[in-house]
């Protein structure tokens, strides 16, 4: 069990942790989410004592690790940490990277360490890379090796600090698959992540961090679907919906397309749907910017996990104008190729009275 009381961490220019309190039971799998700069990674580093808290206390199995007399190296034998940047030894082979901690820190016989390392490499799907060096591996493979190295110490607690944030999007899935398997082992885990669909799928608790502490703590169904507090609601709403405002002919199309790509990746939207959503946005936005006397456009991209469906909602000002019938014929045909359904209606009471709703095609 981990107990945290009134944990505070100050830097010269910021105080990411003001007053953190939590009790973490054995076997809990906790996703730590929240806006950038709210102390998520700092919390993990304080628990592992890689950062010394300014004040407050932390206990691991009734041992106060913030006590200056505590032998933190003994505590760390029970606690593994997986970093964003892998931290593998470049001059050692993969099998040596995994064997080294238990041999050096636990005094494990080399043959036993080798046998266990090979078992772990098979578990993460990389036994054939045992004699390779880290620079011969992809980012996703390196992170799987880092996880195997952490497991070689047989820790009771595993802390993962944004384990997929440094990876190419094509490699995220392989690391997430390994972490999903870890959650079945009964080990206590805390995972800082921006991958919300992944976080919701693997954890039994969520810490939403804001205002210098754990702003909301609850099961994923509560925090993601029915949050209790306003800041949590606003954060989750922003994650579920991407809003793009266009108020100039000189808007940045490529930035907008990049934001849609990032949103789709974060929400694990199937690649084909993601590409169609980008194409639908581009065709509509470019037509509207060219056609409207004063571009005033709001685009909203929303993905429904339950329906596995993406929708693009474009609202724009000006007189009645159904761009899907009155716009450029070629662009409209391209738009229709992306959609299962396209609807237009006008709300005279709204500031942005024209409304086009595109249901992105899900079939191949």
N, C-alpha and C positions, 0 to 999 in steps of 0.2 A: 504494500500500500504506500502511496505517496500523499503526504499532507503538506500543504502550502499555506502559510499564514502571513498576511500583510507584507507580501513581497514587493519590494520597490527597487528600481534600478534607475539611477540618474547618470546622465552624461553631461558634459559641459554645456551642450547646446540643446539637449532634449531629455525628457523623462518618459521613456516608452512604457515603463511599468510603474504605476503609482500605488496600487493597493490590490494585489492579486491574492485571492483566497480560493482554495479548492481542495477537495479530497478525491483521490483517484483510487478506485478499488483494483485489486488484483484481477487481471483479465480484461480490464476496460480497454476498448479501442476508441481513441478520442481524435476526432478531426479538429484541428485548430484553424479557424478561418477569420477573416476580417480584412479591412482595408490595409494597404501598405503603410508601414510606419507605426503600427499599433502594438508592436512588441511581441509578435508571435514567435519569431526566431529567438529573440532575447529571452523569452520565457523558457524555451528548451535549453538554451545555453546556461541559464541560471540553475535549472534543475540539475544539469550535469556538472555545474560549477566551473564550466569554461569561462563564465562571467561571474564575478563576485557581486552578489546583490549589495545595494547600498544599505538596505535594512530588510528585516523580515526573516522568516525561518522556513526551512524545508526539511522534512523528515522522509527517509526511505526505510520502510520496515522498522519504525520506531527509533531509528538512529538519526540524530539531527546532523545533517551534512553541512549545515551552515555554522556549526560550532567550530571555532578555530582549531580545536584539538582533534577533530575528526580526521581519520586517515582516508582522504578522499580517493586515493588510488585503490583501496580495498572496495569502496563503494562502486567505483567505476567498473569493477569486474562484474558487477551485477547489471550494468547499464550500458547498452550499446547505442552508438549514435551514427546515423547515416547523413552525410552532408550533401549539399548541392553539387560540390566540386569533386566528389569521389575520394580524393586524398589517398590514392594508391601510390605505392612505391614504384617509380618508373624503372628503376634498375633491377627489380626483382620480377621473376615470373609470376604468373597468376597463382599457381599453387603455393609459391613462397609467400605471396601477399596474404593468402588465407591462413596458412600455417603459422606465420610469425607470431601473431598475438597470443594464441594459447601456449606456444612453446616458451616465449619470452616472459609472459606475464603470469601464466598459470603453472609453468614448469611441466607441461604435458610432454610425454615422450614423443619424439619426432614421428615414429611409425604410427602411433595413435592419432597424432595431429594430421598426418598425411591421409590416413583412412577417413577421418572425419571431414577433412577438406574436400576430398573427392566426392564424398556423399553429398556435401553441400553444393558443390559445383554441378553435380547431376541434378540436384533439386532445382537450381536456377537455370538449368538447361545449357550449361557451358563447360561440361567436363572435357570436351574436345579442345578447349582453349587453355588447358592446365599449363602447358609449357610455353605459351605465348607471353609477350610482354604487354603492359597496358596500352602503349601507343599503337599496338596492332589491333585494338578493339574499337568498336563504335562507342558512342556515349552511352547508349542504352546497355550495352554489354558491360561497360565499366561500372555502371551503377548496380547492375546485378551482382558483379563481383564484390562491390563494396558491401552489399547486403549479406552476401555469403561470408565475408570476412567478419562482419558484426556478429553473425550467428555462430561463428566458430568459437566465440567466447561463452556461448550458451547463456546469454543475459536474461534476466527476469524482466527487464524493461528495455524497450527499443524506442528511441527518439529519432524521428525522420524529419529533417528540415528541408522542406520543398524538394523532395527527391527527384522530381521530374522537371523542375523549372529550367535546368540548363540543357535539356535535351531537345533535339530536333523533334517536331511533332510526330514524325513517323516512328519514333522510338519510345514514345510515352507508354503505349499500350503494353509493351513487353515488360516494363518495370512495374506498371500497375498490376499486371497479372501475378508477378512474384509477390507483391505486397498483399494482394488478396489472399494468396495461399498462407502468408504469415499470420493473417488475422484469425486463421483457423487453429493456430497452435496453442492458444490460451495465454500467450504472453501479453503483458501490459504494453500498449503502444500509444504513442502520441505522434500525430502526423500533421505538420504544417503544410497546407496545400492551397492552391488556387483552383484546383480541378474540382468543381463543386459536385458534379454528377458522381465522380469517383468517391469524394468524401462521403456523400450521402449513402453510397452503396456499401461501404466497408465498415462504418463505425457504429457503435451503440450509443455514443455521446458526441455532442458538438460543443466546442467552446467558441463562441463568437466574441472576439476581442475588440474593444473600443474604449475610449475614454480612460486609458491607462489600466484597464483590468479586464476581467471576464464579464462582459456585459450581459451575455445570456448563455446559459448552460442547460442543455436538455437533449432529448433524443432527436435524431435527425428529422423525424416526422414533424416534430414541433418547430425546430429552428428553421427548417427549409420551407415548410408548408404552412405553418400557423405560428409564426414567431410572436412572442409576448410583448416585445418592446419595439418602439418606433424606429430606433436606429437599425435594429436587426431587420425590420420590415423593409426599410429603405435599401439596405445593403443587398438583401436577397432579391428584391424587386429589380435592382440594377443588374444583378447577375442573370436574371431570367429574361430580361428585355434589354435590347440594345437600341438606343435612340440616337439618331443622326439628324442634325439640323443643317439645312442649306439656306443661306440668306444672301448669296452672292453668285454671280456668274463665274467668279474666280474660285469657287470652292475646290477643295483638294479631293478629286475623285479617288486617287490612289490611296490616300489616307483612309477614306471611307471604306474602300474595299478591304484594306488591311484590318480595319476594326471589325468588319463582318467576319473575316477569316479567323481572327482571334476569338471572337464570340462563339463561332461555330466549334472551334477546337476546344474551348473551355467547357462547352456544354456537350461535347462528344456527339455532335450532329454528324450523321453519315456524310462522307466526303462528297458524294454526288449531290446531296441536298445542299451542302455548303456552296458548291460551285454554282448551282442553279440560283441560289439566293443572291450571290454576288452578281450574276449575270442579270437577273431580274431587276436588282437595284440599279445597275449601270444603265440598262435600257430605259427605265422609267426616269431616273434622275436626269440623264442627258437630254431626253425629250422635253421634260418639264422646264429645265433651265433655259433651253433654247426657245420654248414657246411662251413662257410667262413674261409679262412686261416687267414685273418685279418678283424675282424668285423668292418665295417664302414657303419652304417645304419642310415637313417633318417626316422622317422615315423611322419606322419601328420594326425591328426584327424580333420575333418571339418564337421560341421552340417549346413544344409540349412534350415532356418525357413520356407521359402516359399514352398520348396518341402517336408519338414518334413523328411529329409533323412540324414543319417550319412555315411560318407565315410572314409576309412582308406587307406592312400597312403604310401606304403613302398618303399623306394628307397635304393639301396645298391650297393656297388662296387664289383670289381672282374670280372672274365670272365662271359660269358653268362650263366645264371642259372635261369631257371623258377622253383622256389621252389614249385609252385602249382602243377607241374607235375612230377618233379624230386626229390622232397623231400619225407619225411616219409609219407607213405600211410595213416596211421591212423590219423596223425596230419592233413593231407590234407582233409580227410573226415570230421573231426571236423570243420576245417576252412569253408568248403563248407556249412556246416549246419548253419553257421552264415550269409551267404551272399545271396543276390539276384543275384549278378553278380561278377565275378572275372576276371580281365584282366591282362595280362602280356605283356610288350613290352620292347625293349632295345633301348636306345639312345646312340650311340657310341660317340657322342660329349660331353656327360655329364660326370661329375666326378663320380656320382653315376649312372652308366649306366643302371642297372636293375631296373625295375619299376613294382610293383604289386599294382593294384588299386582294393580295395574291397568295393563294395556297400553293406552296412549292411542291412540285411533283415528287412523289416518293418512289415510283416504280423506275426500273432501269431504263 
